[in-house]
Amino acid sequence: MLKVIVAPLVGGVIGYITNDLAIKMLFHPRKSVYIGKWHVPFTPGLIPAQKKRIAKSLGEMVSRNLLDGDTIRAMVLSEETMGKLRESVQRMLEENAKRTDTVRSLIECHVAHETVELYTGKISRHMTGYAMAEMEKRNIGKTISHNVMDICRQKMQNVFFMGVLDDRMLAGVEDVLAARLNDSIRKHGPEMLEREILKIEQGLLDQRVCDLTAQYQNRISELVEQLTRVYADVLNRYLDAVLEKINIGAIVESKVNSFSSEELEALIFGIMKRELNAIVYLGAVLGFLMGFVNLLF
């Protein structure tokens, strides 16, 4: 009778201890153990020893299956998200319609004055550079000179000198005028353009928010739809490129690799403590059953 009780109990204790030891050996010891020059097997524990491989696999799994482009797109463009975005945009527009402070003071509530001035200058220089590049690409001097010479031709049709000035001479004048205009635009255009763009920017920053939004009060619903449509278009167009640049897998891998063995153990136990404990208790149950079964043979 004692054997019938003791054997299953011993089997249960053995099953409990072995499973508990196996789980602890996943994390311990945290460093390699040596006796002399002999490396003790299974040291360090499985997870510390394979941390880099685990980090890489986890990063790949997250980027491919959990936070891939389609999943994020479906989440940020869902009806629920778009509905919340519409509500937020509408509330923002309605609240701004009552604000009497300027655009500048509103921005400077969140950003330092120096930063505002810095980015104002950067924007004006960028816009100036873009405008100058476009004018050069379109040969604006040639366009202006051509239009001027066309007007001159029309005005001089019945003038005596028009018979003397043939098309080749007029074309030569047009080319000289185009070259002079292009040269003048290259020399003086950037400074003039940047000055005017800065005036526009400063004027916009010094406007009251309520004055700026007053003209759109009757179009709030339309603006809400336009802004949410722009949001959706930008995400659809650039999300994949942004995710490729961010490289979520590499971020996850780097973060996991930065964890110490203690932090990694705490993280895994924080997520799976109940399941790991269940494995230990299951070992006790199976050991108990195996001990009972042994009595039958």
C-alpha positions as CSV (number, residue, x, y, z in Angstrom):
1,M,0.0,0.0,0.0
2,L,2.9,2.4,0.9
3,K,4.4,1.6,-2.5
4,V,1.2,2.6,-4.3
5,I,1.3,6.0,-2.5
6,V,5.0,6.7,-2.6
7,A,5.8,5.8,-6.3
8,P,3.3,8.3,-7.8
9,L,4.4,11.0,-5.3
10,V,8.0,10.5,-6.1
11,G,7.2,10.6,-9.8
12,G,5.3,13.9,-9.3
13,V,8.1,15.5,-7.3
14,I,10.6,14.4,-9.9
15,G,8.4,15.7,-12.8
16,Y,8.0,19.1,-10.9
17,I,11.7,19.5,-10.2
18,T,12.9,18.5,-13.7
19,N,10.5,20.9,-15.5
20,D,11.2,23.7,-13.0
21,L,15.0,23.1,-13.6
22,A,14.5,22.9,-17.4
23,I,12.8,26.3,-17.4
24,K,15.4,27.8,-15.1
25,M,18.1,26.4,-17.4
26,L,16.7,28.5,-20.3
27,F,18.0,31.6,-18.5
28,H,20.7,30.3,-16.1
29,P,23.6,30.4,-15.8
30,R,23.9,33.7,-17.5
31,K,27.6,33.3,-18.4
32,S,29.7,30.4,-19.6
33,V,31.1,28.2,-16.8
34,Y,34.6,26.6,-17.0
35,I,36.3,24.0,-14.9
36,G,39.9,24.7,-15.7
37,K,39.8,24.8,-19.5
38,W,36.8,22.6,-19.8
39,H,33.6,24.3,-20.8
40,V,30.6,23.0,-18.8
41,P,27.9,22.0,-21.3
42,F,24.6,24.0,-21.4
43,T,26.3,27.1,-20.1
44,P,25.3,29.8,-20.5
45,G,21.6,29.1,-20.6
46,L,19.8,28.6,-23.9
47,I,18.4,32.1,-24.2
48,P,21.5,34.1,-23.1
49,A,23.6,31.9,-25.5
50,Q,21.2,32.4,-28.4
51,K,20.1,36.0,-27.7
52,K,21.4,37.4,-31.0
53,R,19.7,34.7,-33.1
54,I,16.5,35.1,-31.1
55,A,16.7,38.9,-31.5
56,K,17.1,38.6,-35.3
57,S,14.3,36.1,-35.6
58,L,12.0,38.2,-33.5
59,G,12.8,41.3,-35.5
60,E,12.1,39.5,-38.8
61,M,8.8,38.0,-37.4
62,V,7.6,41.4,-36.2
63,S,8.4,43.2,-39.4
64,R,7.0,40.5,-41.7
65,N,4.0,39.3,-39.9
66,L,3.0,41.8,-37.2
67,L,3.9,45.3,-38.3
68,D,4.2,44.9,-42.1
69,G,2.9,47.6,-44.5
70,D,-0.5,46.0,-45.1
71,T,-1.2,45.6,-41.4
72,I,-0.2,49.1,-40.5
73,R,-2.1,50.5,-43.5
74,A,-5.2,48.6,-42.6
75,M,-5.0,49.9,-39.0
76,V,-4.3,53.6,-39.7
77,L,-6.8,53.7,-42.6
78,S,-9.6,51.8,-40.9
79,E,-13.1,53.3,-40.6
80,E,-12.6,53.7,-36.9
81,T,-9.3,55.6,-37.2
82,M,-10.6,57.8,-40.1
83,G,-13.7,58.6,-38.1
84,K,-11.6,59.7,-35.1
85,L,-9.4,61.7,-37.4
86,R,-12.4,63.5,-38.9
87,E,-13.7,64.3,-35.4
88,S,-10.3,65.6,-34.3
89,V,-9.8,67.8,-37.4
90,Q,-13.3,69.3,-37.1
91,R,-12.8,70.0,-33.4
92,M,-9.4,71.6,-34.1
93,L,-10.9,73.8,-36.9
94,E,-13.8,74.9,-34.7
95,E,-11.6,75.7,-31.7
96,N,-9.1,77.6,-33.9
97,A,-11.9,79.7,-35.3
98,K,-12.2,81.3,-31.8
99,R,-8.5,81.9,-31.1
100,T,-7.5,85.5,-31.1
101,D,-3.7,84.9,-30.8
102,T,-1.5,84.9,-33.8
103,V,-0.2,81.9,-35.7
104,R,3.3,82.7,-34.5
105,S,2.3,82.7,-30.8
106,L,0.3,79.5,-31.3
107,I,3.4,77.8,-32.8
108,E,5.7,79.2,-30.1
109,C,3.6,77.6,-27.4
110,H,5.3,74.3,-28.6
111,V,8.5,75.5,-30.4
112,A,11.1,78.0,-29.3
113,H,11.1,81.4,-31.1
114,E,14.6,80.8,-32.4
115,T,13.5,77.5,-33.9
116,V,10.6,79.2,-35.7
117,E,12.9,81.8,-37.2
118,L,15.4,79.1,-38.2
119,Y,12.8,77.1,-40.1
120,T,11.2,80.2,-41.5
121,G,14.5,81.0,-43.1
122,K,15.0,77.4,-44.3
123,I,11.6,77.3,-45.9
124,S,12.2,80.6,-47.7
125,R,15.6,79.5,-49.0
126,H,14.2,76.2,-50.1
127,M,11.3,77.8,-51.9
128,T,13.7,80.3,-53.5
129,G,16.0,77.6,-54.7
130,Y,13.0,75.7,-56.1
131,A,11.7,78.8,-57.9
132,M,15.1,79.7,-59.3
133,A,15.6,76.1,-60.6
134,E,12.2,76.2,-62.2
135,M,12.8,79.5,-63.9
136,E,16.2,78.3,-65.2
137,K,14.7,75.1,-66.4
138,R,11.9,76.9,-68.3
139,N,14.4,79.6,-69.6
140,I,12.2,82.4,-68.2
141,G,14.4,85.0,-69.8
142,K,13.8,83.6,-73.3
143,T,10.0,83.4,-72.6
144,I,9.9,87.1,-71.5
145,S,12.1,88.3,-74.4
146,H,10.0,86.3,-76.9
147,N,6.8,87.9,-75.6
148,V,8.3,91.4,-75.6
149,M,9.5,91.0,-79.2
150,D,6.0,89.7,-80.3
151,I,4.5,92.9,-78.8
152,C,7.1,95.0,-80.6
153,R,6.4,93.2,-83.9
154,Q,2.7,93.9,-83.5
155,K,3.3,97.6,-82.6
156,M,5.7,98.1,-85.5
157,Q,3.8,96.4,-88.3
158,N,3.0,99.7,-90.0
159,V,6.2,101.4,-89.1
160,F,8.8,102.2,-91.7
161,F,11.7,100.5,-89.7
162,M,9.8,97.2,-89.7
163,G,10.8,96.8,-93.4
164,V,14.4,97.3,-92.5
165,L,14.4,94.9,-89.5
166,D,14.1,91.4,-90.9
167,D,13.2,88.3,-88.8
168,R,16.9,87.3,-88.4
169,M,17.8,90.7,-86.8
170,L,14.8,90.5,-84.5
171,A,15.7,87.0,-83.5
172,G,19.2,88.2,-82.7
173,V,17.8,91.0,-80.5
174,E,15.5,88.5,-78.8
175,D,18.5,86.2,-78.0
176,V,20.5,89.1,-76.6
177,L,17.6,90.3,-74.5
178,A,17.0,86.7,-73.2
179,A,20.6,86.4,-72.2
180,R,20.6,89.7,-70.4
181,L,17.3,88.8,-68.6
182,N,18.6,85.4,-67.6
183,D,21.8,86.9,-66.3
184,S,20.0,89.5,-64.3
185,I,17.6,86.9,-62.8
186,R,20.6,84.7,-61.8
187,K,22.3,87.7,-60.1
188,H,19.4,89.4,-58.4
189,G,16.5,86.9,-58.4
190,P,17.4,84.8,-55.3
191,E,17.7,87.9,-53.1
192,M,14.5,89.5,-54.3
193,L,12.6,86.2,-54.2
194,E,13.7,85.3,-50.7
195,R,12.9,88.7,-49.4
196,E,9.4,88.6,-50.8
197,I,8.8,85.0,-49.6
198,L,10.0,86.0,-46.1
199,K,7.5,88.9,-46.2
200,I,4.7,86.5,-47.0
201,E,5.8,84.1,-44.3
202,Q,6.0,86.8,-41.6
203,G,2.6,88.2,-42.7
204,L,1.1,84.7,-42.3
205,L,2.8,84.2,-38.9
206,D,1.5,87.5,-37.6
207,Q,-2.1,86.9,-38.6
208,R,-4.7,86.1,-36.0
209,V,-5.8,82.4,-36.2
210,C,-9.4,83.4,-36.1
211,D,-8.9,85.8,-39.0
212,L,-7.1,83.2,-41.0
213,T,-9.8,80.6,-40.5
214,A,-12.8,83.0,-40.8
215,Q,-12.9,82.6,-44.6
216,Y,-13.3,78.8,-44.3
217,Q,-16.1,78.8,-41.7
218,N,-18.7,77.8,-44.2
219,R,-16.4,75.1,-45.6
220,I,-15.4,73.2,-42.5
221,S,-17.0,69.9,-43.6
222,E,-15.3,70.2,-46.9
223,L,-12.0,71.0,-45.3
224,V,-12.3,68.0,-43.0
225,E,-12.9,65.7,-45.9
226,Q,-10.0,67.2,-47.9
227,L,-7.5,66.9,-45.0
228,T,-8.5,63.3,-44.2
229,R,-8.2,62.5,-47.9
230,V,-4.7,64.1,-48.0
231,Y,-3.8,62.0,-44.9
232,A,-4.9,58.8,-46.6
233,D,-3.2,59.6,-49.9
234,V,0.1,60.5,-48.2
235,L,0.0,57.2,-46.2
236,N,-0.9,55.1,-49.2
237,R,1.9,56.7,-51.3
238,Y,4.8,56.9,-48.8
239,L,4.1,54.3,-46.0
240,D,6.1,51.4,-47.6
241,A,9.0,53.7,-48.3
242,V,8.9,55.1,-44.7
243,L,8.8,51.6,-43.2
244,E,11.7,50.5,-45.4
245,K,13.7,53.5,-44.1
246,I,12.7,52.9,-40.5
247,N,13.4,49.1,-40.7
248,I,11.2,47.9,-37.9
249,G,12.9,44.5,-37.8
250,A,16.3,46.1,-37.2
251,I,14.9,48.3,-34.4
252,V,13.4,45.2,-32.7
253,E,16.6,43.3,-33.1
254,S,18.7,46.1,-31.7
255,K,16.4,46.6,-28.8
256,V,16.3,42.9,-27.8
257,N,20.1,42.8,-28.1
258,S,20.4,45.8,-25.8
259,F,18.5,43.9,-23.0
260,S,20.6,42.3,-20.3
261,S,20.0,38.6,-19.5
262,E,18.1,39.8,-16.4
263,E,15.9,42.1,-18.3
264,L,15.2,39.5,-21.0
265,E,14.2,37.0,-18.3
266,A,11.9,39.5,-16.6
267,L,10.3,40.4,-19.9
268,I,9.6,36.7,-20.9
269,F,8.4,35.8,-17.4
270,G,6.2,39.0,-17.4
271,I,4.5,37.8,-20.5
272,M,4.5,34.0,-19.9
273,K,4.7,33.5,-16.2
274,R,1.3,31.7,-16.0
275,E,2.1,29.4,-19.0
276,L,5.6,28.6,-17.6
277,N,4.2,27.8,-14.2
278,A,1.6,25.6,-15.9
279,I,4.4,23.6,-17.6
280,V,6.0,23.0,-14.2
281,Y,2.7,21.8,-12.7
282,L,2.1,19.7,-15.7
283,G,5.4,18.0,-15.2
284,A,4.3,17.1,-11.6
285,V,1.0,15.7,-12.9
286,L,2.7,13.6,-15.6
287,G,5.4,12.4,-13.2
288,F,2.6,11.4,-10.8
289,L,0.8,9.5,-13.5
290,M,4.0,7.8,-14.7
291,G,4.8,6.7,-11.2
292,F,1.3,5.2,-10.9
293,V,1.6,3.5,-14.3
294,N,5.0,1.9,-13.3
295,L,3.2,0.1,-10.5
296,L,1.2,-1.8,-13.2
297,F,4.3,-3.4,-14.8
